[in-house]
Each structure stands twice: as C-alpha cells, then as structure tokens.
C-alpha cells in the first residue's frame, strides 16, 4: 500500500497551470519544508503536485509559510537512459 502523510510549511505560493485540450485540467505544484526528527537536523524539501479540484483548492487557499498536512501517495519518476551502441 502506497500511503504517506507529511506536515510542513509551504516554501512559496503554489504554482498553477492548466493542461491544453478540450477539458483543461488544473495542475498545481508546491514545495513543503518538513522538519526532520530533531530541529538541529534541518528540514527535507518535498515537491508535491495536486490535480483537478485539489489543485484549484490549493491555488485559492494555500499561501507561502502556511503549515499544512498532506495525505497522498509517492510516485517516483523514471528516467529512460539510452545505452551507447
């Protein structure tokens, strides 16, 4: 099961874009600073993406510095690397 929960502060206002096409989809990106176990260790900066109605909600209500909780799933990117012949 791929389920994650994070609590942190927004590092900047959410960045909103819409897809092209017949039915545009809202795509909102933002970064969350999540404190490590102890304050002396600093923070991890995690990138998030919200789609559709969740993205529109983030655009309307979330601002830089707000403390928020995120529940979601992790999706890692895959890079396709071509090997030399």
FIKOLZA-1660 file (N, C-alpha, C; in steps of 0.1 Angstrom, whole numbers, plus 5000, padded with zeros to 4 digits):
% residues 85
   i   px   py   pz ch aa at
   1 5008 4988 5000  A  X  N
   1 5000 5000 5000  A  X CA
   1 5009 5012 5000  A  X  C
   2 5006 5022 4992  A  X  N
   2 5014 5034 4990  A  X CA
   2 5006 5045 4996  A  X  C
   3 5009 5049 5009  A  X  N
   3 5002 5059 5016  A  X CA
   3 5012 5067 5024  A  X  C
   4 5012 5080 5023  A  X  N
   4 5021 5088 5031  A  X CA
   4 5014 5100 5037  A  X  C
   5 5019 5105 5048  A  X  N
   5 5014 5117 5055  A  X CA
   5 5026 5126 5058  A  X  C
   6 5025 5139 5055  A  X  N
   6 5035 5149 5058  A  X CA
   6 5029 5161 5064  A  X  C
   7 5036 5167 5074  A  X  N
   7 5032 5180 5079  A  X CA
   7 5044 5190 5078  A  X  C
   8 5041 5201 5072  A  X  N
   8 5052 5211 5070  A  X CA
   8 5047 5224 5066  A  X  C
   9 5056 5233 5062  A  X  N
   9 5053 5247 5057  A  X CA
   9 5056 5248 5043  A  X  C
  10 5047 5256 5036  A  X  N
  10 5049 5259 5022  A  X CA
  10 5061 5268 5020  A  X  C
  11 5070 5265 5011  A  X  N
  11 5081 5274 5009  A  X CA
  11 5079 5286 5000  A  X  C
  12 5068 5285 4992  A  X  N
  12 5063 5296 4983  A  X CA
  12 5049 5294 4979  A  X  C
  13 5043 5303 4973  A  X  N
  13 5029 5302 4969  A  X CA
  13 5028 5291 4958  A  X  C
  14 5017 5283 4958  A  X  N
  14 5015 5273 4948  A  X CA
  14 5016 5278 4934  A  X  C
  15 5022 5270 4925  A  X  N
  15 5023 5274 4911  A  X CA
  15 5013 5267 4903  A  X  C
  16 5004 5274 4896  A  X  N
  16 4992 5268 4889  A  X CA
  16 4994 5269 4874  A  X  C
  17 4991 5258 4868  A  X  N
  17 4990 5257 4853  A  X CA
  17 4978 5249 4849  A  X  C
  18 4974 5250 4837  A  X  N
  18 4963 5242 4831  A  X CA
  18 4967 5235 4819  A  X  C
  19 4963 5223 4817  A  X  N
  19 4966 5215 4806  A  X CA
  19 4959 5220 4794  A  X  C
  20 4964 5217 4782  A  X  N
  20 4957 5222 4770  A  X CA
  20 4947 5211 4765  A  X  C
  21 4938 5215 4758  A  X  N
  21 4929 5205 4752  A  X CA
  21 4914 5209 4755  A  X  C
  22 4905 5199 4751  A  X  N
  22 4891 5202 4752  A  X CA
  22 4887 5204 4767  A  X  C
  23 4892 5196 4776  A  X  N
  23 4888 5198 4790  A  X CA
  23 4901 5201 4798  A  X  C
  24 4905 5214 4800  A  X  N
  24 4917 5217 4807  A  X CA
  24 4917 5212 4822  A  X  C
  25 4928 5207 4826  A  X  N
  25 4930 5202 4840  A  X CA
  25 4939 5211 4847  A  X  C
  26 4935 5214 4859  A  X  N
  26 4944 5223 4868  A  X CA
  26 4955 5214 4874  A  X  C
  27 4968 5219 4872  A  X  N
  27 4979 5212 4878  A  X CA
  27 4986 5222 4887  A  X  C
  28 4987 5219 4900  A  X  N
  28 4993 5229 4909  A  X CA
  28 5005 5222 4916  A  X  C
  29 5016 5229 4916  A  X  N
  29 5028 5224 4922  A  X CA
  29 5032 5233 4933  A  X  C
  30 5037 5226 4944  A  X  N
  30 5042 5234 4955  A  X CA
  30 5053 5225 4963  A  X  C
  31 5061 5232 4971  A  X  N
  31 5071 5225 4979  A  X CA
  31 5068 5227 4993  A  X  C
  32 5070 5217 5001  A  X  N
  32 5067 5216 5015  A  X CA
  32 5081 5214 5023  A  X  C
  33 5083 5222 5033  A  X  N
  33 5095 5220 5041  A  X CA
  33 5091 5212 5053  A  X  C
  34 5095 5200 5054  A  X  N
  34 5091 5191 5065  A  X CA
  34 5103 5189 5075  A  X  C
  35 5101 5193 5087  A  X  N
  35 5112 5192 5097  A  X CA
  35 5116 5177 5099  A  X  C
  36 5129 5175 5101  A  X  N
  36 5134 5162 5105  A  X CA
  36 5131 5159 5119  A  X  C
  37 5135 5147 5124  A  X  N
  37 5132 5143 5138  A  X CA
  37 5135 5153 5148  A  X  C
  38 5147 5159 5148  A  X  N
  38 5150 5169 5157  A  X CA
  38 5153 5182 5150  A  X  C
  39 5151 5193 5156  A  X  N
  39 5152 5207 5150  A  X CA
  39 5166 5209 5145  A  X  C
  40 5176 5203 5152  A  X  N
  40 5190 5205 5148  A  X CA
  40 5194 5199 5135  A  X  C
  41 5186 5190 5130  A  X  N
  41 5189 5183 5117  A  X CA
  41 5184 5190 5105  A  X  C
  42 5176 5200 5106  A  X  N
  42 5171 5208 5095  A  X CA
  42 5158 5203 5090  A  X  C
  43 5156 5204 5077  A  X  N
  43 5143 5200 5071  A  X CA
  43 5145 5193 5057  A  X  C
  44 5136 5186 5053  A  X  N
  44 5135 5180 5039  A  X CA
  44 5126 5188 5031  A  X  C
  45 5129 5191 5019  A  X  N
  45 5121 5199 5010  A  X CA
  45 5115 5190 4999  A  X  C
  46 5102 5188 5000  A  X  N
  46 5095 5178 4992  A  X CA
  46 5086 5185 4982  A  X  C
  47 5086 5180 4969  A  X  N
  47 5078 5186 4959  A  X CA
  47 5065 5178 4958  A  X  C
  48 5054 5186 4956  A  X  N
  48 5041 5179 4955  A  X CA
  48 5034 5185 4943  A  X  C
  49 5024 5177 4938  A  X  N
  49 5016 5181 4927  A  X CA
  49 5001 5177 4930  A  X  C
  50 4992 5187 4928  A  X  N
  50 4978 5185 4931  A  X CA
  50 4970 5187 4917  A  X  C
  51 4961 5178 4914  A  X  N
  51 4954 5178 4901  A  X CA
  51 4939 5181 4903  A  X  C
  52 4933 5188 4893  A  X  N
  52 4919 5190 4893  A  X CA
  52 4914 5199 4904  A  X  C
  53 4903 5195 4911  A  X  N
  53 4897 5203 4921  A  X CA
  53 4907 5205 4933  A  X  C
  54 4915 5195 4936  A  X  N
  54 4925 5197 4947  A  X CA
  54 4935 5208 4943  A  X  C
  55 4939 5208 4931  A  X  N
  55 4948 5219 4926  A  X CA
  55 4942 5233 4927  A  X  C
  56 4929 5233 4923  A  X  N
  56 4922 5246 4924  A  X CA
  56 4920 5251 4939  A  X  C
  57 4918 5241 4948  A  X  N
  57 4917 5244 4962  A  X CA
  57 4930 5250 4967  A  X  C
  58 4941 5243 4963  A  X  N
  58 4955 5248 4967  A  X CA
  58 4957 5262 4962  A  X  C
  59 4954 5265 4950  A  X  N
  59 4955 5278 4944  A  X CA
  59 4948 5289 4952  A  X  C
  60 4936 5285 4956  A  X  N
  60 4927 5295 4963  A  X CA
  60 4931 5298 4977  A  X  C
  61 4934 5287 4985  A  X  N
  61 4936 5288 4999  A  X CA
  61 4950 5287 5005  A  X  C
  62 4959 5282 4998  A  X  N
  62 4973 5280 5003  A  X CA
  62 4982 5291 4999  A  X  C
  63 4990 5296 5009  A  X  N
  63 4999 5307 5007  A  X CA
  63 5013 5303 5014  A  X  C
  64 5023 5310 5009  A  X  N
  64 5037 5307 5014  A  X CA
  64 5037 5309 5030  A  X  C
  65 5044 5299 5036  A  X  N
  65 5045 5299 5051  A  X CA
  65 5035 5292 5059  A  X  C
  66 5023 5289 5052  A  X  N
  66 5013 5282 5059  A  X CA
  66 5017 5268 5063  A  X  C
  67 5013 5263 5075  A  X  N
  67 5016 5250 5079  A  X CA
  67 5004 5241 5075  A  X  C
  68 5007 5230 5067  A  X  N
  68 4996 5222 5062  A  X CA
  68 5000 5207 5064  A  X  C
  69 4990 5199 5063  A  X  N
  69 4992 5184 5063  A  X CA
  69 4988 5179 5050  A  X  C
  70 4996 5170 5045  A  X  N
  70 4993 5163 5032  A  X CA
  70 4992 5148 5033  A  X  C
  71 4982 5143 5028  A  X  N
  71 4980 5128 5027  A  X CA
  71 4980 5124 5013  A  X  C
  72 4988 5115 5009  A  X  N
  72 4988 5111 4995  A  X CA
  72 4997 5099 4992  A  X  C
  73 5002 5098 4980  A  X  N
  73 5010 5086 4977  A  X CA
  73 5023 5091 4970  A  X  C
  74 5033 5083 4971  A  X  N
  74 5046 5086 4965  A  X CA
  74 5046 5080 4951  A  X  C
  75 5050 5088 4941  A  X  N
  75 5052 5083 4928  A  X CA
  75 5066 5088 4923  A  X  C
  76 5075 5079 4921  A  X  N
  76 5088 5082 4917  A  X CA
  76 5089 5084 4902  A  X  C
  77 5098 5092 4897  A  X  N
  77 5100 5094 4883  A  X CA
  77 5109 5084 4877  A  X  C
  78 5108 5081 4865  A  X  N
  78 5117 5071 4858  A  X CA
  78 5123 5078 4847  A  X  C
  79 5136 5076 4846  A  X  N
  79 5144 5082 4835  A  X CA
  79 5148 5071 4826  A  X  C
  80 5145 5072 4813  A  X  N
  80 5149 5062 4804  A  X CA
  80 5162 5067 4798  A  X  C
  81 5173 5059 4800  A  X  N
  81 5186 5062 4795  A  X CA
  81 5190 5053 4784  A  X  C
  82 5194 5058 4773  A  X  N
  82 5198 5050 4762  A  X CA
  82 5213 5047 4763  A  X  C
  83 5216 5034 4762  A  X  N
  83 5229 5030 4762  A  X CA
  83 5236 5031 4749  A  X  C
  84 5249 5035 4749  A  X  N
  84 5256 5036 4736  A  X CA
  84 5257 5022 4729  A  X  C
  85 5256 5023 4715  A  X  N
  85 5256 5011 4707  A  X CA
  85 5270 5004 4707  A  X  C
% end
